[in-house]
Amino acid sequence: MRRRTALAALLAAGAVPASARLAYGAAAGPARAGADTDAGGGPRPPASLLGEEIRRLPTSRREVALTFNAAWDEAGVAEVLEVLRRRGLPATFFPTGAFADAHPTAVRAMGAAHGLGNHSYSHPFFDDLDTQERAEEVRRADAAIRRASGTEPLPFFRFPYSSTTEESVADVNDLGYAAIEFTADTNGYLGPQGGMTAAAAAGRAIDALGPGAIIQMHVGSNGDGVVLDAEALPLVIDAAEEEGYRIVDLREFLVPARAANPSGAA
């Protein structure tokens, strides 16, 4: 109940960082030619984000992206959103569709301030699915995230378990999504029972800092209410800023859908 109250308070306060108010198509390119795109009618990933899984953003600048997966309970969501709000920083959240159906208030709070990616509906191993089953997982998740958030999800997909194949990446690209994985996972999701601490989780992210690094963190817990990544987040931000990195919004790497047709011809 306390977490829901905190999430509702963030929504009521209009807690949207300035960096998250980017026009949702301020920067990127179309899905590949001939693709069966259905990731929505908004901006598309550029060609540089298609054709393979993305573990580092295409930039040589000292820029890094913070991302959070959400597939369990809503523990840590309010804390993470509050840190980002207070610091005026963007992140991208990748909820599963099942999480969105179970915790719509949390997903709405995420989407009110940050971009929402797609982490499948039920978090299966995509290696075990055929093309049609993969499409169903992606589309079901998209619908659930839209219902919960009231916003248009980003055309970014993150594979469950980071288990990718050339075929599965091609399948999500054909649906209009870039496969956004990560440079480093903090492993904070393992929790104290898995031998992790907030300092160790932060250390894994800090060690991975470099131009275009994508840091994967998690909200939610395995039932004990402990979210090490929520505790580690301020440490990661401080270290990144001390080393001269700008924390960027993944929406900066999108381009308007019309970019593929600059003449404006139908």
Phi, psi and chi 1 to 4 in degrees:
 res  aa     phi    psi   chi1   chi2   chi3   chi4
   1 MET       -  -41.3  176.9   66.3   71.0      -
   2 ARG   -61.9  -39.9 -167.8  176.3  -53.4  164.4
   3 ARG   -65.9  -41.9  -75.0 -164.6  -67.5  -89.8
   4 ARG   -63.1  -38.6  -72.7 -162.9  178.8   90.3
   5 THR   -63.2  -41.8  -58.7      -      -      -
   6 ALA   -65.0  -41.0      -      -      -      -
   7 LEU   -65.1  -43.0  -68.8  166.7      -      -
   8 ALA   -63.3  -36.9      -      -      -      -
   9 ALA   -65.1  -39.5      -      -      -      -
  10 LEU   -62.4  -41.0  -75.1  169.3      -      -
  11 LEU   -65.1  -46.0  -77.9  168.9      -      -
  12 ALA   -64.3  -32.2      -      -      -      -
  13 ALA   -79.6   -6.9      -      -      -      -
  14 GLY    63.8   41.9      -      -      -      -
  15 ALA   -74.9   78.4      -      -      -      -
  16 VAL  -119.5  111.7 -177.6      -      -      -
  17 PRO   -59.7  148.4  -15.6   25.4      -      -
  18 ALA   -56.7  -37.1      -      -      -      -
  19 SER   -68.0  -18.4   55.5      -      -      -
  20 ALA   -90.2   -2.3      -      -      -      -
  21 ARG   -92.4   18.6  -62.8 -168.1 -161.0  107.3
  22 LEU   -58.1  142.6  -63.7  165.8      -      -
  23 ALA   -58.3  130.0      -      -      -      -
  24 TYR   -63.8    9.6  168.8   35.4      -      -
  25 GLY  -140.6   34.2      -      -      -      -
  26 ALA   -70.1  -18.7      -      -      -      -
  27 ALA  -148.2   46.3      -      -      -      -
  28 ALA  -155.3 -138.0      -      -      -      -
  29 GLY  -149.2  173.4      -      -      -      -
  30 PRO   -78.6  157.7   30.6  -34.0      -      -
  31 ALA   -65.3  160.9      -      -      -      -
  32 ARG   -63.0  153.4   64.6 -174.8 -175.5 -174.4
  33 ALA   -57.6  135.2      -      -      -      -
  34 GLY    82.7   -0.3      -      -      -      -
  35 ALA   -69.9  147.4      -      -      -      -
  36 ASP   -84.5   72.3  175.3   21.6      -      -
  37 THR   -75.8  133.1   59.0      -      -      -
  38 ASP  -147.6   32.1   59.9    3.0      -      -
  39 ALA   -84.8   14.5      -      -      -      -
  40 GLY   111.4  174.1      -      -      -      -
  41 GLY   -96.3    7.7      -      -      -      -
  42 GLY   -88.6 -158.0      -      -      -      -
  43 PRO   -58.5  161.0  -24.9   35.9      -      -
  44 ARG  -123.3  159.9  -70.6  -72.9 -173.1  -94.9
  45 PRO   -69.2  148.7  -16.8   30.4      -      -
  46 PRO   -75.5  166.0   31.1  -36.7      -      -
  47 ALA   -57.9  -30.4      -      -      -      -
  48 SER   -66.6  -14.7   60.4      -      -      -
  49 LEU  -105.0    7.2  -64.2 -176.5      -      -
  50 LEU  -114.6  158.8  -61.4  173.2      -      -
  51 GLY    94.4  -10.7      -      -      -      -
  52 GLU  -162.6  165.5   61.2 -177.8  -10.5      -
  53 GLU   -71.3  141.7   61.4 -171.0   70.7      -
  54 ILE  -103.0  116.8  -57.8  -57.9      -      -
  55 ARG  -113.5   -3.7  -65.9 -166.2  174.2  -86.0
  56 ARG  -153.3  136.3 -171.1  174.4  -66.9  -86.0
  57 LEU   -70.7  148.8  -64.8  168.8      -      -
  58 PRO   -77.9   75.4   29.8  -35.9      -      -
  59 THR  -149.7  149.2 -179.8      -      -      -
  60 SER  -103.4    0.2   59.1      -      -      -
  61 ARG   -81.0  162.1  -64.1 -172.7  -68.0  -88.6
  62 ARG   -79.3   77.1  -67.2  173.7   78.0   82.2
  63 GLU  -130.5  138.7  -63.0  175.3  -22.3      -
  64 VAL  -135.4  156.0  -62.0      -      -      -
  65 ALA  -119.2  137.5      -      -      -      -
  66 LEU  -100.0  130.2  -60.1  175.2      -      -
  67 THR  -133.5  148.6   66.3      -      -      -
  68 PHE  -132.0  126.9  -67.3   85.7      -      -
  69 ASN   -88.4  149.3  -65.6   -4.3      -      -
  70 ALA  -138.5  111.7      -      -      -      -
  71 ALA  -141.2   -5.7      -      -      -      -
  72 TRP  -111.4 -119.3  -58.4  -42.6      -      -
  73 ASP   -95.7 -175.9   59.1   27.4      -      -
  74 GLU   -95.9   12.8   59.9 -174.1   17.8      -
  75 ALA   -57.8  136.2      -      -      -      -
  76 GLY    86.4  -14.6      -      -      -      -
  77 VAL   -62.9  -50.4  173.5      -      -      -
  78 ALA   -61.8  -39.4      -      -      -      -
  79 GLU   -64.6  -45.1  -68.3   84.4  -10.7      -
  80 VAL   -64.0  -45.8  164.9      -      -      -
  81 LEU   -62.3  -36.7  -70.6  174.9      -      -
  82 GLU   -68.2  -40.9  175.5   57.7   22.2      -
  83 VAL   -61.2  -46.4  169.6      -      -      -
  84 LEU   -63.9  -40.1  -65.4  169.6      -      -
  85 ARG   -64.1  -46.5 -176.6 -160.6   66.9   76.4
  86 ARG   -63.4  -36.2 -162.7  166.8   61.1 -115.6
  87 ARG   -90.2   -6.4  -56.5  -68.6  -71.9  -95.4
  88 GLY    65.7   41.2      -      -      -      -
  89 LEU  -119.3  150.7  -66.0  173.2      -      -
  90 PRO   -92.6  159.7   36.0  -36.3      -      -
  91 ALA  -151.3  169.5      -      -      -      -
  92 THR  -122.6  132.2  -57.6      -      -      -
  93 PHE  -105.7  138.3  -71.6   80.0      -      -
  94 PHE  -118.9   82.6  -73.7   83.7      -      -
  95 PRO   -81.3  152.6   30.4  -33.8      -      -
  96 THR   -80.2  160.9   64.2      -      -      -
  97 GLY   -64.2  -36.9      -      -      -      -
  98 ALA   -63.1  -39.7      -      -      -      -
  99 PHE   -63.0  -43.7  179.3   91.4      -      -
 100 ALA   -60.9  -41.1      -      -      -      -
 101 ASP   -67.0  -36.1  -79.7  -18.4      -      -
 102 ALA   -82.6  -28.7      -      -      -      -
 103 HIS  -134.1   61.9  -53.6  -71.5      -      -
 104 PRO   -62.9  -33.1   21.8  -33.6      -      -
 105 THR   -63.8  -40.5  -58.5      -      -      -
 106 ALA   -64.6  -43.4      -      -      -      -
 107 VAL   -68.4  -36.2  172.5      -      -      -
 108 ARG   -65.0  -39.9 -177.7  170.3  -72.0  -89.2
 109 ALA   -65.3  -40.6      -      -      -      -
 110 MET   -60.0  -50.2  -66.2  171.0 -174.0      -
 111 GLY   -70.4  -20.0      -      -      -      -
 112 ALA   -69.1  -24.2      -      -      -      -
 113 ALA  -122.4  -17.5      -      -      -      -
 114 HIS  -141.6  165.0  -56.3  -78.4      -      -
 115 GLY   -73.8  148.5      -      -      -      -
 116 LEU  -116.4  120.3  -62.6  173.0      -      -
 117 GLY   -91.9 -170.1      -      -      -      -
 118 ASN  -123.8  126.5 -176.0  -43.3      -      -
 119 HIS  -118.9   27.6 -163.9   34.7      -      -
 120 SER    79.3  171.4   79.9      -      -      -
 121 TYR   -85.1  -53.4 -173.2   84.2      -      -
 122 SER  -113.4    8.9   62.9      -      -      -
 123 HIS    62.2   49.6 -151.7  -86.2      -      -
 124 PRO   -89.3  169.7   36.1  -36.5      -      -
 125 PHE   -75.5  115.9  -82.3  100.0      -      -
 126 PHE   -68.8  -20.2  -93.8   49.3      -      -
 127 ASP   -59.9  -29.2  -53.7   24.3      -      -
 128 ASP   -87.6   -1.8  -61.4  -26.0      -      -
 129 LEU  -107.5  153.9  -53.4 -179.3      -      -
 130 ASP   -90.4  177.9   61.5   27.1      -      -
 131 THR   -58.1  -43.4  -65.6      -      -      -
 132 GLN   -65.4  -40.8 -177.0  175.1  -16.0      -
 133 GLU   -67.3  -37.6  -69.0  167.8  -29.0      -
 134 ARG   -63.0  -44.4  -69.5  168.3 -173.8  154.5
 135 ALA   -60.8  -39.7      -      -      -      -
 136 GLU   -64.2  -41.6  177.0   63.2   18.8      -
 137 GLU   -61.5  -45.2  -83.2  -75.8  -29.8      -
 138 VAL   -67.2  -46.3  174.4      -      -      -
 139 ARG   -68.2  -38.8  -71.1  168.0  174.7  153.9
 140 ARG   -63.5  -42.3 -113.2 -172.0  109.1 -169.6
 141 ALA   -63.2  -43.9      -      -      -      -
 142 ASP   -57.2  -45.7  179.1   81.0      -      -
 143 ALA   -63.9  -41.5      -      -      -      -
 144 ALA   -66.2  -41.4      -      -      -      -
 145 ILE   -66.7  -39.6  -66.2  165.2      -      -
 146 ARG   -61.8  -45.7  -72.7  171.7 -172.8  -87.4
 147 ARG   -60.3  -46.4  -81.0 -165.1  -54.4  -88.9
 148 ALA   -71.1  -41.6      -      -      -      -
 149 SER   -90.2  -28.3   68.7      -      -      -
 150 GLY    71.1   17.0      -      -      -      -
 151 THR  -129.5  168.3   63.3      -      -      -
 152 GLU   -85.6  118.4  169.2  125.5   -7.7      -
 153 PRO   -64.3  157.0  -19.6   32.2      -      -
 154 LEU   -77.3  155.3  -59.3  173.4      -      -
 155 PRO   -82.6   50.9   32.0  -36.1      -      -
 156 PHE  -121.9  129.0  -65.8  140.6      -      -
 157 PHE  -119.1  137.8 -178.7   78.6      -      -
 158 ARG  -118.8  125.2  175.2  164.2  -75.6  165.8
 159 PHE   -70.5  136.2  -77.7   85.2      -      -
 160 PRO   -57.2  137.8  -26.1   35.7      -      -
 161 TYR    62.3    9.5  -49.4  104.3      -      -
 162 SER    53.0   32.6 -166.2      -      -      -
 163 SER   -95.0  103.6 -179.5      -      -      -
 164 THR  -121.4  154.6   67.2      -      -      -
 165 THR  -134.8  164.4   63.6      -      -      -
 166 GLU   -58.8  -39.3 -174.8  175.1  -28.7      -
 167 GLU   -68.4  -43.5  179.5 -173.6   18.9      -
 168 SER   -69.3  -35.2   62.1      -      -      -
 169 VAL   -64.1  -43.2  169.5      -      -      -
 170 ALA   -60.5  -38.4      -      -      -      -
 171 ASP   -63.0  -45.6  -77.1  -14.6      -      -
 172 VAL   -72.7  -33.1  -60.2      -      -      -
 173 ASN   -60.0  -41.4  -77.0  174.9      -      -
 174 ASP   -65.9  -20.9  -77.5  -13.4      -      -
 175 LEU   -87.3   -1.7  -68.1  168.0      -      -
 176 GLY    99.0   11.6      -      -      -      -
 177 TYR  -110.7  142.0  -65.9   80.4      -      -
 178 ALA   -84.5  143.8      -      -      -      -
 179 ALA   -90.1   95.6      -      -      -      -
 180 ILE   -94.5  106.6  -57.2  -64.7      -      -
 181 GLU  -100.3 -131.2  -66.2  -56.0  -49.3      -
 182 PHE  -157.5  154.6   52.0   87.8      -      -
 183 THR   -78.8  -40.6  -49.7      -      -      -
 184 ALA  -150.8  142.4      -      -      -      -
 185 ASP  -103.6  135.4 -171.5  -44.4      -      -
 186 THR   -67.8  -20.3   63.5      -      -      -
 187 ASN    63.6   16.5  -77.5   -1.6      -      -
 188 GLY   -62.6  -24.7      -      -      -      -
 189 TYR   -62.9  -20.1   70.6   90.8      -      -
 190 LEU   -66.8  -25.7  -65.7  173.4      -      -
 191 GLY    70.0  175.6      -      -      -      -
 192 PRO   -58.6  -33.3  -23.2   33.8      -      -
 193 GLN   -66.6  -20.8   68.6  -86.8   25.0      -
 194 GLY   -96.9   11.4      -      -      -      -
 195 GLY    85.0   10.0      -      -      -      -
 196 MET   -97.4  155.6  -73.1  -61.4  -67.2      -
 197 THR  -130.3  166.1   63.7      -      -      -
 198 ALA   -61.9  -39.5      -      -      -      -
 199 ALA   -64.9  -40.0      -      -      -      -
 200 ALA   -67.6  -39.3      -      -      -      -
 201 ALA   -63.2  -45.7      -      -      -      -
 202 ALA   -62.2  -39.5      -      -      -      -
 203 GLY   -60.5  -38.1      -      -      -      -
 204 ARG   -64.9  -39.1  -72.7  177.8   57.7   85.7
 205 ALA   -68.7  -43.3      -      -      -      -
 206 ILE   -64.9  -40.3  -66.2  165.6      -      -
 207 ASP   -62.2  -25.5  -72.6  -14.5      -      -
 208 ALA   -91.1   -2.0      -      -      -      -
 209 LEU   -59.0  134.7  -69.7  176.2      -      -
 210 GLY  -180.0  163.5      -      -      -      -
 211 PRO   -53.4  123.9  -28.3   37.7      -      -
 212 GLY    81.4    7.4      -      -      -      -
 213 ALA   -62.3  138.6      -      -      -      -
 214 ILE  -113.2  117.2  -56.5  169.8      -      -
 215 ILE   -97.8  126.7  -54.2  -58.5      -      -
 216 GLN  -101.4  126.5  176.0  171.5  -84.2      -
 217 MET  -128.9  178.0  -52.6  175.6   85.2      -
 218 HIS  -137.7  145.9  -68.3   75.1      -      -
 219 VAL  -107.4  163.0  -68.9      -      -      -
 220 GLY    94.0  163.6      -      -      -      -
 221 SER  -137.9  169.9   72.0      -      -      -
 222 ASN   -89.2   28.0  -72.9  -44.5      -      -
 223 GLY   108.1  -13.4      -      -      -      -
 224 ASP   -92.9   -4.4   58.0    7.2      -      -
 225 GLY    79.2   -3.1      -      -      -      -
 226 VAL   -87.4  125.0  176.1      -      -      -
 227 VAL  -123.9   92.8 -175.7      -      -      -
 228 LEU   -62.4  -33.4  -66.9 -178.9      -      -
 229 ASP   -67.7  -29.2  -77.5  -22.2      -      -
 230 ALA   -66.1  -37.9      -      -      -      -
 231 GLU   -72.2  -34.0  -60.6  174.5   27.0      -
 232 ALA   -78.2  -24.6      -      -      -      -
 233 LEU   -53.2  -49.1  179.5   57.9      -      -
 234 PRO   -60.5  -34.7  -23.2   35.2      -      -
 235 LEU   -65.6  -40.8  -56.5  175.7      -      -
 236 VAL   -65.8  -45.0  174.5      -      -      -
 237 ILE   -61.7  -47.0  -67.3  170.5      -      -
 238 ASP   -58.5  -45.6  -73.0  -16.6      -      -
 239 ALA   -65.4  -42.2      -      -      -      -
 240 ALA   -62.3  -44.9      -      -      -      -
 241 GLU   -69.7  -36.5  -68.4 -177.3  -17.7      -
 242 GLU   -63.7  -30.6  -74.7  171.1   10.3      -
 243 GLU   -90.6    7.4  -66.4 -171.2   27.3      -
 244 GLY    82.7   21.9      -      -      -      -
 245 TYR   -92.6  142.1  -75.4   90.7      -      -
 246 ARG   -97.6  131.0 -177.7  172.3   76.3   94.8
 247 ILE   -86.5  119.6  -65.9  171.6      -      -
 248 VAL  -108.0  157.6  -62.1      -      -      -
 249 ASP   -90.2  129.4 -165.9  -40.2      -      -
 250 LEU   -59.7  -21.2  -72.6 -177.5      -      -
 251 ARG   -64.3  -18.4  -73.2  175.5  -74.6 -164.6
 252 GLU   -67.3  -16.7  -65.8 -178.4   22.5      -
 253 PHE  -100.6   22.3  -68.2   83.2      -      -
 254 LEU  -109.4  155.7  -69.0  174.0      -      -
 255 VAL  -125.3  153.3  -65.8      -      -      -
 256 PRO   -57.8  147.8  -22.9   33.8      -      -
 257 ALA   -57.4  -32.9      -      -      -      -
 258 ARG   -75.1   -6.3  -68.1 -179.7 -178.5  -87.4
 259 ALA   -60.3  -24.7      -      -      -      -
 260 ALA   -72.5  -13.8      -      -      -      -
 261 ASN  -135.4   68.4 -170.7    8.7      -      -
 262 PRO   -60.4  -20.9   21.4  -31.5      -      -
 263 SER   -73.9  -18.2   68.8      -      -      -
 264 GLY    81.0    3.5      -      -      -      -
 265 ALA   -69.3  148.6      -      -      -      -
 266 ALA   -75.2      -      -      -      -      -
